[in-house]
Amino acid sequence: MPEAWNPEQYLRFKTEREQPFWDLLALVRKKPGMRVCDLGCGTGALTAELHRELSARETIGVDSSAAMLSKAPQTPGLRFIEARIEDFDLGQFDLVFSNAALHWIPDHGILLERLTAALAPGGQLAFQIPSNDAHPSHETAFEVASEHHFKRHLSGPVHRAKVAEPSQYAGWLYHFGYGEQQVRLQVYLHLLPSREDVIEWVKGALLTPYREQLPEPVWKEFLERYRALLLSRLPDERPFPYPYPRILAWGMLPG
């Protein structure tokens, strides 16, 4: 199957996509000589910032996209591994960090228990996940993908696993032994030039699994169907206010 992740497309809204990273990083407590893992690191640019801001001893960035990792920077103490988060052998870290990646993986209770097992005593878990599946930009994608003409080409589910409520993540962190935690839902309001730019936004992430599986002619039909349906559901405002809720969560184990 073709590589669907396109770094240039993803970074068209670089500033807007990066702000949650900085908000999440602000929750992390810096300690000397940290060993850090960044799951779903993408191009690695923010992984390098994470490594620098924490003055980490070692930082490992993990991503399943070779195209994304081809942009990864070279910095002492920083290395990258091409692997799926589900398959990566985590080892022991002082911080497991993930910015906008875990929502692609189902069964978050099981996942968070596994990530917790990868932490050293006093270790920290910090993750940010989009919680925007109820917006027309996302609902329309799931709706179009469920149409027979497109669904028959898809090997997996047309709708990714549902993200839990913030209170559920707080409960999981408590039960997995985090003595301190912060969990919050934050809405980022992005002012895009027009409603058409919502399509460009989702082409950078949400639509990639469909792009990856659909033959090129069918993908073009999918995109046109999605465009027509979505634009009929969005008001024609310029600039276009695109609210994007995200869950930010941090926890620290006892030392």
ChimeraX commands (.cxc) that place a marker at each C-alpha (Angstrom):
marker #1 position 0.00,0.00,0.00 radius 0.5
marker #1 position 1.24,3.54,-0.66 radius 0.5
marker #1 position 2.67,5.71,2.10 radius 0.5
marker #1 position -0.24,7.99,2.97 radius 0.5
marker #1 position 1.39,10.20,5.59 radius 0.5
marker #1 position 2.60,13.37,3.92 radius 0.5
marker #1 position 4.82,15.59,6.09 radius 0.5
marker #1 position 4.19,18.66,3.95 radius 0.5
marker #1 position 0.42,18.24,4.14 radius 0.5
marker #1 position 0.54,17.60,7.89 radius 0.5
marker #1 position 2.65,20.71,8.49 radius 0.5
marker #1 position 0.43,23.07,6.49 radius 0.5
marker #1 position -1.02,24.06,9.85 radius 0.5
marker #1 position 2.24,23.76,11.75 radius 0.5
marker #1 position 1.60,26.43,14.40 radius 0.5
marker #1 position -1.90,25.17,15.22 radius 0.5
marker #1 position -0.77,21.54,15.45 radius 0.5
marker #1 position 2.23,22.36,17.63 radius 0.5
marker #1 position 0.52,24.37,20.39 radius 0.5
marker #1 position -0.94,21.31,22.19 radius 0.5
marker #1 position 2.58,19.85,22.29 radius 0.5
marker #1 position 3.87,22.85,24.21 radius 0.5
marker #1 position 0.86,22.81,26.54 radius 0.5
marker #1 position 1.46,19.12,27.27 radius 0.5
marker #1 position 5.19,19.62,27.78 radius 0.5
marker #1 position 4.41,22.32,30.34 radius 0.5
marker #1 position 2.85,19.62,32.54 radius 0.5
marker #1 position 6.02,17.50,32.61 radius 0.5
marker #1 position 8.38,17.85,35.56 radius 0.5
marker #1 position 11.97,18.13,34.43 radius 0.5
marker #1 position 14.49,15.89,36.17 radius 0.5
marker #1 position 18.23,15.41,35.59 radius 0.5
marker #1 position 19.33,12.74,33.12 radius 0.5
marker #1 position 15.89,11.64,31.95 radius 0.5
marker #1 position 15.40,8.77,29.52 radius 0.5
marker #1 position 12.44,9.72,27.32 radius 0.5
marker #1 position 10.26,7.98,24.75 radius 0.5
marker #1 position 8.10,9.95,22.30 radius 0.5
marker #1 position 5.41,7.72,20.80 radius 0.5
marker #1 position 4.02,8.75,17.41 radius 0.5
marker #1 position 6.76,11.31,16.93 radius 0.5
marker #1 position 5.97,12.17,13.29 radius 0.5
marker #1 position 8.75,14.19,11.66 radius 0.5
marker #1 position 10.70,14.26,14.91 radius 0.5
marker #1 position 10.97,18.06,14.97 radius 0.5
marker #1 position 9.01,18.29,18.22 radius 0.5
marker #1 position 10.85,15.26,19.60 radius 0.5
marker #1 position 14.05,17.27,19.23 radius 0.5
marker #1 position 12.40,20.13,21.13 radius 0.5
marker #1 position 11.31,17.69,23.84 radius 0.5
marker #1 position 14.86,16.36,24.10 radius 0.5
marker #1 position 16.32,19.87,24.30 radius 0.5
marker #1 position 13.77,21.33,26.74 radius 0.5
marker #1 position 14.22,18.43,29.17 radius 0.5
marker #1 position 18.02,18.22,28.73 radius 0.5
marker #1 position 17.37,14.49,28.47 radius 0.5
marker #1 position 20.12,11.92,28.61 radius 0.5
marker #1 position 18.42,9.93,25.83 radius 0.5
marker #1 position 15.26,10.39,23.81 radius 0.5
marker #1 position 13.78,7.79,21.47 radius 0.5
marker #1 position 11.18,8.82,18.89 radius 0.5
marker #1 position 8.88,6.10,17.58 radius 0.5
marker #1 position 6.70,6.35,14.48 radius 0.5
marker #1 position 5.30,3.90,11.93 radius 0.5
marker #1 position 5.71,6.25,8.94 radius 0.5
marker #1 position 8.96,6.08,7.03 radius 0.5
marker #1 position 8.01,9.28,5.19 radius 0.5
marker #1 position 7.60,11.16,8.45 radius 0.5
marker #1 position 10.84,9.79,9.90 radius 0.5
marker #1 position 12.76,10.77,6.77 radius 0.5
marker #1 position 12.50,14.36,8.06 radius 0.5
marker #1 position 13.84,13.49,11.52 radius 0.5
marker #1 position 16.66,15.71,12.81 radius 0.5
marker #1 position 20.04,14.44,13.98 radius 0.5
marker #1 position 20.96,15.45,17.52 radius 0.5
marker #1 position 23.28,13.80,20.09 radius 0.5
marker #1 position 21.29,11.59,22.45 radius 0.5
marker #1 position 18.30,11.52,20.09 radius 0.5
marker #1 position 17.39,8.54,17.91 radius 0.5
marker #1 position 14.37,7.34,15.98 radius 0.5
marker #1 position 12.80,3.94,15.43 radius 0.5
marker #1 position 10.29,2.98,12.75 radius 0.5
marker #1 position 7.70,0.86,14.53 radius 0.5
marker #1 position 4.05,0.73,15.48 radius 0.5
marker #1 position 3.31,1.85,19.01 radius 0.5
marker #1 position 1.49,-1.44,19.60 radius 0.5
marker #1 position 4.60,-3.45,18.66 radius 0.5
marker #1 position 7.40,-1.36,20.14 radius 0.5
marker #1 position 9.30,-2.94,23.07 radius 0.5
marker #1 position 9.23,0.00,25.44 radius 0.5
marker #1 position 11.92,-0.84,28.00 radius 0.5
marker #1 position 12.20,1.47,31.03 radius 0.5
marker #1 position 11.81,5.25,30.77 radius 0.5
marker #1 position 11.54,8.25,33.04 radius 0.5
marker #1 position 8.96,9.77,30.69 radius 0.5
marker #1 position 6.65,8.26,28.10 radius 0.5
marker #1 position 5.29,11.12,26.01 radius 0.5
marker #1 position 2.80,11.08,23.16 radius 0.5
marker #1 position 1.36,14.04,21.28 radius 0.5
marker #1 position -1.65,13.28,19.05 radius 0.5
marker #1 position -0.99,9.59,18.39 radius 0.5
marker #1 position -2.72,7.32,20.90 radius 0.5
marker #1 position -6.20,7.97,19.46 radius 0.5
marker #1 position -5.26,5.68,16.55 radius 0.5
marker #1 position -4.98,2.75,18.97 radius 0.5
marker #1 position -8.02,1.00,20.54 radius 0.5
marker #1 position -8.46,-0.22,24.13 radius 0.5
marker #1 position -6.90,2.71,25.94 radius 0.5
marker #1 position -7.22,1.09,29.35 radius 0.5
marker #1 position -5.01,-1.80,28.22 radius 0.5
marker #1 position -2.69,0.60,26.39 radius 0.5
marker #1 position -2.17,2.89,29.39 radius 0.5
marker #1 position -1.47,-0.10,31.63 radius 0.5
marker #1 position 1.23,-1.19,29.18 radius 0.5
marker #1 position 2.75,2.29,29.02 radius 0.5
marker #1 position 2.75,2.47,32.80 radius 0.5
marker #1 position 4.73,-0.78,32.96 radius 0.5
marker #1 position 7.41,0.92,30.84 radius 0.5
marker #1 position 8.04,3.60,33.48 radius 0.5
marker #1 position 10.79,3.59,36.09 radius 0.5
marker #1 position 9.88,4.48,39.69 radius 0.5
marker #1 position 8.92,8.14,39.77 radius 0.5
marker #1 position 8.31,8.01,36.02 radius 0.5
marker #1 position 5.86,10.22,34.18 radius 0.5
marker #1 position 3.27,9.59,31.48 radius 0.5
marker #1 position 2.09,12.53,29.36 radius 0.5
marker #1 position -0.21,12.27,26.36 radius 0.5
marker #1 position -2.47,14.43,24.25 radius 0.5
marker #1 position -5.25,13.02,22.10 radius 0.5
marker #1 position -7.75,14.74,19.81 radius 0.5
marker #1 position -11.38,14.45,20.91 radius 0.5
marker #1 position -13.09,15.88,17.85 radius 0.5
marker #1 position -14.94,12.91,16.37 radius 0.5
marker #1 position -18.33,14.61,16.88 radius 0.5
marker #1 position -17.43,17.52,14.56 radius 0.5
marker #1 position -18.83,17.37,10.99 radius 0.5
marker #1 position -15.25,17.19,9.66 radius 0.5
marker #1 position -14.88,13.80,11.32 radius 0.5
marker #1 position -18.44,12.49,11.25 radius 0.5
marker #1 position -18.60,13.11,7.50 radius 0.5
marker #1 position -15.40,11.13,6.92 radius 0.5
marker #1 position -16.75,8.15,8.86 radius 0.5
marker #1 position -20.07,8.43,7.01 radius 0.5
marker #1 position -18.50,8.46,3.55 radius 0.5
marker #1 position -16.16,5.60,4.44 radius 0.5
marker #1 position -19.17,3.49,5.47 radius 0.5
marker #1 position -20.78,3.83,2.01 radius 0.5
marker #1 position -20.57,0.54,0.14 radius 0.5
marker #1 position -18.63,1.96,-2.81 radius 0.5
marker #1 position -15.76,2.87,-0.48 radius 0.5
marker #1 position -16.17,0.41,2.38 radius 0.5
marker #1 position -15.57,-2.58,0.12 radius 0.5
marker #1 position -12.01,-1.33,-0.46 radius 0.5
marker #1 position -11.22,-0.89,3.24 radius 0.5
marker #1 position -9.69,-3.75,5.22 radius 0.5
marker #1 position -10.28,-2.21,8.64 radius 0.5
marker #1 position -13.07,-0.36,10.45 radius 0.5
marker #1 position -14.40,2.82,8.89 radius 0.5
marker #1 position -14.52,4.53,12.29 radius 0.5
marker #1 position -11.50,4.54,14.58 radius 0.5
marker #1 position -11.88,3.53,18.22 radius 0.5
marker #1 position -13.81,6.03,20.33 radius 0.5
marker #1 position -11.77,8.24,22.63 radius 0.5
marker #1 position -12.88,7.99,26.27 radius 0.5
marker #1 position -14.14,10.86,28.41 radius 0.5
marker #1 position -11.52,12.84,30.38 radius 0.5
marker #1 position -12.91,11.44,33.65 radius 0.5
marker #1 position -12.20,7.92,32.41 radius 0.5
marker #1 position -8.55,8.75,31.77 radius 0.5
marker #1 position -8.33,10.23,35.27 radius 0.5
marker #1 position -9.78,6.98,36.65 radius 0.5
marker #1 position -7.30,4.85,34.71 radius 0.5
marker #1 position -4.36,6.93,35.92 radius 0.5
marker #1 position -5.55,6.55,39.50 radius 0.5
marker #1 position -6.00,2.78,39.26 radius 0.5
marker #1 position -2.61,2.33,37.57 radius 0.5
marker #1 position -0.90,3.95,40.53 radius 0.5
marker #1 position -0.22,7.54,39.54 radius 0.5
marker #1 position 0.06,9.45,42.80 radius 0.5
marker #1 position -0.22,12.77,41.01 radius 0.5
marker #1 position -2.13,13.56,37.85 radius 0.5
marker #1 position -3.71,16.26,35.73 radius 0.5
marker #1 position -6.34,15.58,33.08 radius 0.5
marker #1 position -8.16,18.29,31.17 radius 0.5
marker #1 position -10.21,18.87,28.05 radius 0.5
marker #1 position -8.98,21.91,26.14 radius 0.5
marker #1 position -10.67,23.40,23.09 radius 0.5
marker #1 position -8.35,25.00,20.56 radius 0.5
marker #1 position -10.16,27.38,18.24 radius 0.5
marker #1 position -8.34,27.53,14.91 radius 0.5
marker #1 position -9.19,30.39,12.58 radius 0.5
marker #1 position -8.75,28.92,9.10 radius 0.5
marker #1 position -8.92,31.08,5.95 radius 0.5
marker #1 position -12.13,29.36,4.82 radius 0.5
marker #1 position -14.24,26.25,5.35 radius 0.5
marker #1 position -12.38,24.62,2.42 radius 0.5
marker #1 position -9.27,24.62,4.59 radius 0.5
marker #1 position -10.91,22.15,6.96 radius 0.5
marker #1 position -10.48,19.63,4.13 radius 0.5
marker #1 position -6.79,20.47,3.89 radius 0.5
marker #1 position -6.50,20.02,7.67 radius 0.5
marker #1 position -8.04,16.53,7.73 radius 0.5
marker #1 position -6.05,15.44,4.67 radius 0.5
marker #1 position -2.99,15.77,6.89 radius 0.5
marker #1 position -4.13,13.20,9.47 radius 0.5
marker #1 position -7.74,11.97,9.74 radius 0.5
marker #1 position -8.08,10.88,6.10 radius 0.5
marker #1 position -4.71,9.14,5.85 radius 0.5
marker #1 position -5.99,5.61,6.65 radius 0.5
marker #1 position -8.49,5.91,3.80 radius 0.5
marker #1 position -5.89,7.38,1.46 radius 0.5
marker #1 position -3.61,4.48,2.29 radius 0.5
marker #1 position -6.14,1.78,1.45 radius 0.5
marker #1 position -8.14,3.17,-1.45 radius 0.5
marker #1 position -6.93,2.78,-5.05 radius 0.5
marker #1 position -6.04,6.14,-6.54 radius 0.5
marker #1 position -9.22,6.58,-8.67 radius 0.5
marker #1 position -11.40,5.56,-5.72 radius 0.5
marker #1 position -9.50,7.88,-3.38 radius 0.5
marker #1 position -10.23,10.80,-5.70 radius 0.5
marker #1 position -13.92,9.86,-5.68 radius 0.5
marker #1 position -13.83,9.59,-1.89 radius 0.5
marker #1 position -12.30,13.03,-1.54 radius 0.5
marker #1 position -14.82,14.65,-3.89 radius 0.5
marker #1 position -17.72,12.98,-2.12 radius 0.5
marker #1 position -16.34,14.07,1.24 radius 0.5
marker #1 position -15.77,17.63,0.03 radius 0.5
marker #1 position -19.28,18.04,-1.36 radius 0.5
marker #1 position -20.96,16.58,1.72 radius 0.5
marker #1 position -18.83,18.45,4.24 radius 0.5
marker #1 position -19.14,21.87,2.60 radius 0.5
marker #1 position -22.92,21.48,2.57 radius 0.5
marker #1 position -22.75,21.12,6.38 radius 0.5
marker #1 position -20.39,23.99,7.22 radius 0.5
marker #1 position -21.32,27.69,7.19 radius 0.5
marker #1 position -19.47,29.82,4.64 radius 0.5
marker #1 position -17.50,32.03,7.04 radius 0.5
marker #1 position -14.17,33.76,6.39 radius 0.5
marker #1 position -12.14,33.22,8.44 radius 0.5
marker #1 position -13.64,29.90,9.42 radius 0.5
marker #1 position -13.65,29.07,13.18 radius 0.5
marker #1 position -12.66,25.42,13.57 radius 0.5
marker #1 position -12.96,24.27,17.21 radius 0.5
marker #1 position -10.73,21.34,18.07 radius 0.5
marker #1 position -11.11,19.70,21.52 radius 0.5
marker #1 position -8.13,17.75,22.84 radius 0.5
marker #1 position -7.54,15.78,26.03 radius 0.5
marker #1 position -4.26,16.53,27.80 radius 0.5
marker #1 position -3.23,14.07,30.50 radius 0.5
marker #1 position -0.21,13.76,32.78 radius 0.5
marker #1 position 0.59,11.49,35.68 radius 0.5
marker #1 position 3.59,10.67,37.87 radius 0.5
marker #1 position 4.27,7.43,39.70 radius 0.5
marker #1 position 5.63,7.38,43.24 radius 0.5
marker #1 position 9.42,7.50,43.39 radius 0.5
marker link #1:1,2 radius 0.2
marker link #1:2,3 radius 0.2
marker link #1:3,4 radius 0.2
marker link #1:4,5 radius 0.2
marker link #1:5,6 radius 0.2
marker link #1:6,7 radius 0.2
marker link #1:7,8 radius 0.2
marker link #1:8,9 radius 0.2
marker link #1:9,10 radius 0.2
marker link #1:10,11 radius 0.2
marker link #1:11,12 radius 0.2
marker link #1:12,13 radius 0.2
marker link #1:13,14 radius 0.2
marker link #1:14,15 radius 0.2
marker link #1:15,16 radius 0.2
marker link #1:16,17 radius 0.2
marker link #1:17,18 radius 0.2
marker link #1:18,19 radius 0.2
marker link #1:19,20 radius 0.2
marker link #1:20,21 radius 0.2
marker link #1:21,22 radius 0.2
marker link #1:22,23 radius 0.2
marker link #1:23,24 radius 0.2
marker link #1:24,25 radius 0.2
marker link #1:25,26 radius 0.2
marker link #1:26,27 radius 0.2
marker link #1:27,28 radius 0.2
marker link #1:28,29 radius 0.2
marker link #1:29,30 radius 0.2
marker link #1:30,31 radius 0.2
marker link #1:31,32 radius 0.2
marker link #1:32,33 radius 0.2
marker link #1:33,34 radius 0.2
marker link #1:34,35 radius 0.2
marker link #1:35,36 radius 0.2
marker link #1:36,37 radius 0.2
marker link #1:37,38 radius 0.2
marker link #1:38,39 radius 0.2
marker link #1:39,40 radius 0.2
marker link #1:40,41 radius 0.2
marker link #1:41,42 radius 0.2
marker link #1:42,43 radius 0.2
marker link #1:43,44 radius 0.2
marker link #1:44,45 radius 0.2
marker link #1:45,46 radius 0.2
marker link #1:46,47 radius 0.2
marker link #1:47,48 radius 0.2
marker link #1:48,49 radius 0.2
marker link #1:49,50 radius 0.2
marker link #1:50,51 radius 0.2
marker link #1:51,52 radius 0.2
marker link #1:52,53 radius 0.2
marker link #1:53,54 radius 0.2
marker link #1:54,55 radius 0.2
marker link #1:55,56 radius 0.2
marker link #1:56,57 radius 0.2
marker link #1:57,58 radius 0.2
marker link #1:58,59 radius 0.2
marker link #1:59,60 radius 0.2
marker link #1:60,61 radius 0.2
marker link #1:61,62 radius 0.2
marker link #1:62,63 radius 0.2
marker link #1:63,64 radius 0.2
marker link #1:64,65 radius 0.2
marker link #1:65,66 radius 0.2
marker link #1:66,67 radius 0.2
marker link #1:67,68 radius 0.2
marker link #1:68,69 radius 0.2
marker link #1:69,70 radius 0.2
marker link #1:70,71 radius 0.2
marker link #1:71,72 radius 0.2
marker link #1:72,73 radius 0.2
marker link #1:73,74 radius 0.2
marker link #1:74,75 radius 0.2
marker link #1:75,76 radius 0.2
marker link #1:76,77 radius 0.2
marker link #1:77,78 radius 0.2
marker link #1:78,79 radius 0.2
marker link #1:79,80 radius 0.2
marker link #1:80,81 radius 0.2
marker link #1:81,82 radius 0.2
marker link #1:82,83 radius 0.2
marker link #1:83,84 radius 0.2
marker link #1:84,85 radius 0.2
marker link #1:85,86 radius 0.2
marker link #1:86,87 radius 0.2
marker link #1:87,88 radius 0.2
marker link #1:88,89 radius 0.2
marker link #1:89,90 radius 0.2
marker link #1:90,91 radius 0.2
marker link #1:91,92 radius 0.2
marker link #1:92,93 radius 0.2
marker link #1:93,94 radius 0.2
marker link #1:94,95 radius 0.2
marker link #1:95,96 radius 0.2
marker link #1:96,97 radius 0.2
marker link #1:97,98 radius 0.2
marker link #1:98,99 radius 0.2
marker link #1:99,100 radius 0.2
marker link #1:100,101 radius 0.2
marker link #1:101,102 radius 0.2
marker link #1:102,103 radius 0.2
marker link #1:103,104 radius 0.2
marker link #1:104,105 radius 0.2
marker link #1:105,106 radius 0.2
marker link #1:106,107 radius 0.2
marker link #1:107,108 radius 0.2
marker link #1:108,109 radius 0.2
marker link #1:109,110 radius 0.2
marker link #1:110,111 radius 0.2
marker link #1:111,112 radius 0.2
marker link #1:112,113 radius 0.2
marker link #1:113,114 radius 0.2
marker link #1:114,115 radius 0.2
marker link #1:115,116 radius 0.2
marker link #1:116,117 radius 0.2
marker link #1:117,118 radius 0.2
marker link #1:118,119 radius 0.2
marker link #1:119,120 radius 0.2
marker link #1:120,121 radius 0.2
marker link #1:121,122 radius 0.2
marker link #1:122,123 radius 0.2
marker link #1:123,124 radius 0.2
marker link #1:124,125 radius 0.2
marker link #1:125,126 radius 0.2
marker link #1:126,127 radius 0.2
marker link #1:127,128 radius 0.2
marker link #1:128,129 radius 0.2
marker link #1:129,130 radius 0.2
marker link #1:130,131 radius 0.2
marker link #1:131,132 radius 0.2
marker link #1:132,133 radius 0.2
marker link #1:133,134 radius 0.2
marker link #1:134,135 radius 0.2
marker link #1:135,136 radius 0.2
marker link #1:136,137 radius 0.2
marker link #1:137,138 radius 0.2
marker link #1:138,139 radius 0.2
marker link #1:139,140 radius 0.2
marker link #1:140,141 radius 0.2
marker link #1:141,142 radius 0.2
marker link #1:142,143 radius 0.2
marker link #1:143,144 radius 0.2
marker link #1:144,145 radius 0.2
marker link #1:145,146 radius 0.2
marker link #1:146,147 radius 0.2
marker link #1:147,148 radius 0.2
marker link #1:148,149 radius 0.2
marker link #1:149,150 radius 0.2
marker link #1:150,151 radius 0.2
marker link #1:151,152 radius 0.2
marker link #1:152,153 radius 0.2
marker link #1:153,154 radius 0.2
marker link #1:154,155 radius 0.2
marker link #1:155,156 radius 0.2
marker link #1:156,157 radius 0.2
marker link #1:157,158 radius 0.2
marker link #1:158,159 radius 0.2
marker link #1:159,160 radius 0.2
marker link #1:160,161 radius 0.2
marker link #1:161,162 radius 0.2
marker link #1:162,163 radius 0.2
marker link #1:163,164 radius 0.2
marker link #1:164,165 radius 0.2
marker link #1:165,166 radius 0.2
marker link #1:166,167 radius 0.2
marker link #1:167,168 radius 0.2
marker link #1:168,169 radius 0.2
marker link #1:169,170 radius 0.2
marker link #1:170,171 radius 0.2
marker link #1:171,172 radius 0.2
marker link #1:172,173 radius 0.2
marker link #1:173,174 radius 0.2
marker link #1:174,175 radius 0.2
marker link #1:175,176 radius 0.2
marker link #1:176,177 radius 0.2
marker link #1:177,178 radius 0.2
marker link #1:178,179 radius 0.2
marker link #1:179,180 radius 0.2
marker link #1:180,181 radius 0.2
marker link #1:181,182 radius 0.2
marker link #1:182,183 radius 0.2
marker link #1:183,184 radius 0.2
marker link #1:184,185 radius 0.2
marker link #1:185,186 radius 0.2
marker link #1:186,187 radius 0.2
marker link #1:187,188 radius 0.2
marker link #1:188,189 radius 0.2
marker link #1:189,190 radius 0.2
marker link #1:190,191 radius 0.2
marker link #1:191,192 radius 0.2
marker link #1:192,193 radius 0.2
marker link #1:193,194 radius 0.2
marker link #1:194,195 radius 0.2
marker link #1:195,196 radius 0.2
marker link #1:196,197 radius 0.2
marker link #1:197,198 radius 0.2
marker link #1:198,199 radius 0.2
marker link #1:199,200 radius 0.2
marker link #1:200,201 radius 0.2
marker link #1:201,202 radius 0.2
marker link #1:202,203 radius 0.2
marker link #1:203,204 radius 0.2
marker link #1:204,205 radius 0.2
marker link #1:205,206 radius 0.2
marker link #1:206,207 radius 0.2
marker link #1:207,208 radius 0.2
marker link #1:208,209 radius 0.2
marker link #1:209,210 radius 0.2
marker link #1:210,211 radius 0.2
marker link #1:211,212 radius 0.2
marker link #1:212,213 radius 0.2
marker link #1:213,214 radius 0.2
marker link #1:214,215 radius 0.2
marker link #1:215,216 radius 0.2
marker link #1:216,217 radius 0.2
marker link #1:217,218 radius 0.2
marker link #1:218,219 radius 0.2
marker link #1:219,220 radius 0.2
marker link #1:220,221 radius 0.2
marker link #1:221,222 radius 0.2
marker link #1:222,223 radius 0.2
marker link #1:223,224 radius 0.2
marker link #1:224,225 radius 0.2
marker link #1:225,226 radius 0.2
marker link #1:226,227 radius 0.2
marker link #1:227,228 radius 0.2
marker link #1:228,229 radius 0.2
marker link #1:229,230 radius 0.2
marker link #1:230,231 radius 0.2
marker link #1:231,232 radius 0.2
marker link #1:232,233 radius 0.2
marker link #1:233,234 radius 0.2
marker link #1:234,235 radius 0.2
marker link #1:235,236 radius 0.2
marker link #1:236,237 radius 0.2
marker link #1:237,238 radius 0.2
marker link #1:238,239 radius 0.2
marker link #1:239,240 radius 0.2
marker link #1:240,241 radius 0.2
marker link #1:241,242 radius 0.2
marker link #1:242,243 radius 0.2
marker link #1:243,244 radius 0.2
marker link #1:244,245 radius 0.2
marker link #1:245,246 radius 0.2
marker link #1:246,247 radius 0.2
marker link #1:247,248 radius 0.2
marker link #1:248,249 radius 0.2
marker link #1:249,250 radius 0.2
marker link #1:250,251 radius 0.2
marker link #1:251,252 radius 0.2
marker link #1:252,253 radius 0.2
marker link #1:253,254 radius 0.2
marker link #1:254,255 radius 0.2
view
